[in-house]
Amino acid sequence: MIDSAAIREALTAIADEAPGPERIRANLTGRTRRHRQRRLVLRLAGTGVAAAAVGLGGLGTVRLLDRPRTGFPEISDGPGGGWLEVALHQHPTWLPPGHGQSQLRVLVSGKEAPVVARQWERPGTADARTPIVALTVGWHESLDADRPTGRTQDVDVAGVAGQLVRGPEIPDAAQDVHVIWQPPGEPQLILTVLGDDTVEQRANVALRIARSTRPDPRHVRVGPRPGWLPIGLAGRPWQLFVHHEGADWRQLVSVTGGDGRQLMVLSGPGAHAGLLNQQAARPVRVLGSDGWHVPENGHLFFTLPDGVAVFVGLDAPIAAEPSGGAPETVPLAELVRIAEEFDFGPWPEMSWVGSR
């Protein structure tokens, strides 16, 4: 048997410091097998503020000008670039001491990217009481179910009317704090702070960061994109997350159908580590290379010619899952077609890691 718990832990490690994970974990309690792979995206998108993107041409000088000596590693990366250019719009000019950028996210709908988000934290999460900060610019209806909720308070954000939202109180968990506002002529902004200090302290930090935001003329570029997708996933908005694990980048494309069925394509140097149990896998050829297929979970593993390891995970169709007994498996041909028609793009440019 493949260790599904190990796979979930390895995937969610990408988002361990995303704002508000406690609320998402609570919501996921008791859900069925088909929701397990959704945990990463739900945790990241749950508060509308976790991060991702790729191909950060235009941000390459940030490290030289703006990167604090906070212990973030130098990430193995590439030239960046990609098919879709996304404006950053806004950037905080004040952050808690020692914070550096750790994650990026872009939500893509058709040929547009209505949401871009970034996250800042301390490296290695050495201080659990230090706030995690995330800024989401823009919104999309696919995120409506996870819009920040809780007790609200009207606030002034540098002359713009906004709302301070104190998230739902969860036993034995930190309460997340959000500031939501929309400058004239700009997309909506959501600033989130998560930490183990008091909610009032987090509220003060969130307001200070929100009031420090200024226009940001820079752009990011999206490199990868799905090709062929099965019915129910084709044409759906999808999210691209980029993070780092040690000195290696991790890139995740996630597509969720209207019924909750999800596809996840995780790639990066060494991305198979901790995910593949060969005792449950069968050899298969993908893109001319040797790979592994785990039939019971709809998982596919292979390595691209440039050394980038790829994991493809696809839920079985929701309607095909019986009320009792083992669920229907995903056809291997479907997984292989997704992999072979997927555009992985260039290696992402990662010089933004650790910048403020």
N, C-alpha and C positions, 0 to 999 in steps of 0.2 A: 504493500500500500504506500502511496505517496503521502508524505507528511503535509497535509493541507495547512495545518497550523503554522508550520515553518514557512510555507509560501506566503501566507497572509502576513506573517511578521516581517518577512523580508521586503515585501511590497510596501507595507505601511511604514517601514522605516524611512521611506522617502518623505513621508509627511508627519513624522512623529512630533514635530514642533509646530504643526499647523494650528491656527487659532481655533479654539472651541472643540477639540476632539472628544472631550468628555460627553458633551451633549450628543454628538453623533454616535458615539459608542453606546450610549444609553438607548438611543432610538433604534439601534441595530440589534439589540438584545433579542434573542429568540427568533430571528429571521431565518428563512430557509437557505439551503445550500446555494441557490442561484444568486443570493445577495452577497455572498462572501467576497467575491472579487470586487463588488461595488464599494467596499469599505474605504479603500484609498481615495477614490474620487469623492465620495460623500463626505469624508473627513476634510478633504481639501476644499471642496466647494460648499460645505455645509454652512459656513459663515460668510461665504462669498468673498473670501480674502486670501486664500492660499495662493501659491504662485506657480508661474511657469512661462516658458517661451524658449526660443532657440534662435541661432543666427543673429547675434547681437552686433552686427556691423554698426559702427557709430558709437558704441560704448567702450571701445577698446582702450581709450585713453583714461577711462575713469579710474582704473587701478593706480595709474601713475599719479593722478592729481588728487584722488579722493579716498584712497583706500587706507584705513587705519591699520596699524600693526596689531592685529587682534588674533593672530594664530590661524587664520583660514589657510588651507593648503593651496599650493599652485596646482591648478587643475589641468590634466592633459586635455587638449582641445584641438580645434581645427580652425579653418578660415571663416566659419560661419556662413551667413548668407541664406537665401531661401526665396521662395516664390511669392510671399506675402509680406508687405511692410506694414508695421503696426506702430502708431504714435503712442508715446508714453503719456503725454498731456501734462501731468503734474508730478512733482517730486518733493518730498519733505526736506527742508533745509536744516531741521534739528531732529536728532535721534538720541536716545539714551547712550551714554558713553560705552564704547567698546562694541557697538552693534555694527554688523556688516551684512550686506545682502547675501541671502542664502538660497532663495528660490525665485522662480518666475513662472507665470502661467499666462496662456492665451486661450481664449475660447473662440473657435472659428465657426462661423455659420456661412455656408456657401463660399463666396470669395471675399468675405469681410470678417473682421475680428472685432466684435463689439465689446469685448472685455479683455483688459490686460491688467495683471496684478503682480506685485512684488512683495517679498517678505524679508525682514531684517531680524537678526538675532545675534547672540554671542556664539562664537565657534565652540563646538563640542558640548553645548548646553551645560557648561561647567557650573553655572549659577542658576539653579532652578527658579530663583526668585526674580531674575532679570526678565523684564517684559519681552515678549515676542511681538513684533510690530508688522502689520501687513496693510498694504494700500491697494484697493481695487478701484480701477477707473473704468466706468461704463457698466452696463448691465445687460442681461438677456433673459427672456422669459423662461428659458430652461432652468434658470437658477431660482425662480420665484419661490419654490417650495422651501428653499433654504435661506431665504432672506432673513437677516437678523431680526429677532423679536425679543421683547422684554419690556421693562419699564422705561418709558421715554421721558425726555426733558428737552425743552427748547433751549438752544444755545446759539451764540454768535460765533461764526468762524471767519475771522478777518473781514467782518462787514457783511457776511452772507448768512442768512438764516439756515440753521441746521438742527439736527436732533442728536442728542446723546442717548444711546440705547444701552441699558444694562441688561445683559442676557439673562435667561432663566437661571435661577439658583439650582444647582445640582449638588446633592449630598456628597461630601468628600471631594469636591472638585472646585477649581477656580472658576469664578464667574467672568465671562468675557465681556468686554466693553467696546462699543462701536460709536463712531461719529459719522453721521451721514449728512452730506451737503452737496450742493450743485452750484458752482460759480456761473455767472452769466455767460452763455455761449459755450459752456464746457459740459462734458458728460458728468453724470453723477459720480461722486467719490464716496467710498466707504473705508474708513480707517479703523482698524481693529487692534486692540492691545490685549494680550493674554499673559498672565503671570500669577505668582502665588502670593503677591502682596495684597493689600486691601483693595476693595472695589473702588473706593474713593481715590486711592493713589493711582490706580490704573486709569480712572476717569480723568484725573489731572494730567497724566502723561499723554493720554489720547488727545485731549484738547490742545495741549501744547504742540504736539506734532501736527495735528490738523491745521492749526493756525500758522504753522511755519511753511506750509506747502506753497510752491511757486510754479509757474509754467515751466515745462520741460520740453525743449524742442527736439529731443532725441527720438529715435525709432528703434524698434527691434524687428527682426525678420524671422518668419516662420519657415523652417527648412523642410521637415517631413510632412507627409499627408497621406491619408488612406487612399487606396485605389478602389478595387472592387470590394463591395461589402454585401452581405446577405440582406434579404428583404427584412425590413424592420429597422435596420441600421443605416442603410444607404440613404444619403440625403439628410441625415440627422446632424445637428451641431456636435462638434467634438472638441475636446480639450487637450492641450499640449502642456505638459509639465516638464521642467528641467530642474534638476537638483544635482548635488554632487555627493559621492560616497567615497570618503578619503580623497585621493587625487584623481578619481575617475568620475566622469559625468554619467548621469542617468537621465534618460529621456523617455517619457511615457505619453503615448497617445491613447485616449480613452473615448469610446463612443458608447452611449447608452440609448437604447430604444425606448419608445413610449411605454412599453410594458415592463421596463426594468432590465431587460436583457442587456448584457454588456460585453464589449470587446475591449481588451487591454493589450497594447503592444509596448513592451518595455525593452529598451535597448541601451547599450553602453559597454565599454570594456569591462569584462568580468561580470556582466549582469546575471549570469547563470548561477553564480555562487550562492549556495543555500537554497536554491529553488528546485533543482533537478535531482530526483531520486531515480537513478537508472534501473533499479530493480523493478519499478513499475512502468518503465518506458520501453518503447519498441523503436528500433532504428528506422529512419526514413530519410529520403533524399529531398532537400529543399534548396532551390537555387543552385543546384549542382554541388552542394556540400552535404556532408553527413549530418543528420539531425536526430532528434528524439521526439517521439509522440507518446503522450500519456492519455490513452483513450477515455478512461473513466472521468477525467476532469476537463477534457477539451483543451489540453495544453500542448504546445509545440515549442521546441527549443532548437536553435541552430545558430551558426556563426557565419557572419558575412565575410567576404574575402579580405576586408580591411581589418579583421580581428574584432569587430563589434559583435557581441553576443546579443541574441534576440530571444525574447520570450513572448509568445502569442497565447493569450487565454481567451476563450469564447464560451459564454454560457450556452447551454442547450436552449432551444426555443421554449419559451415559458409554457405555451399551450401543450407542448409535447411532454411535459413533466407530469407523470401520473400522481394521483393522490397517495398511492402507496407503492412500495418497491423502489427499485433503482431508477433514476431518471434516464431518459434517452441520451445517448452520447452524441457529440458533435462529429459529423463526418470528417475524416481526415482530408478528403479532397477540398472541403470548404476551408479548412485551416491553411492548407498549402496554397490555395488560390489567394487568400487574403495576404499571406506572406509574400508571394511572388509578385503581386501587383501593388504592393505597398511601396511608396516612394520614401526612402529613409533620409534623403537629403544629405547635406554635408555634415561632418562633425561640427557640433555647436561651438561657437566662440564663447569661452567661459571667463573672460577677464573681469566680468562684473562681480564674480564671487568675492565677497569681503568688502565691496565698495559701500559707501554710505549714500 
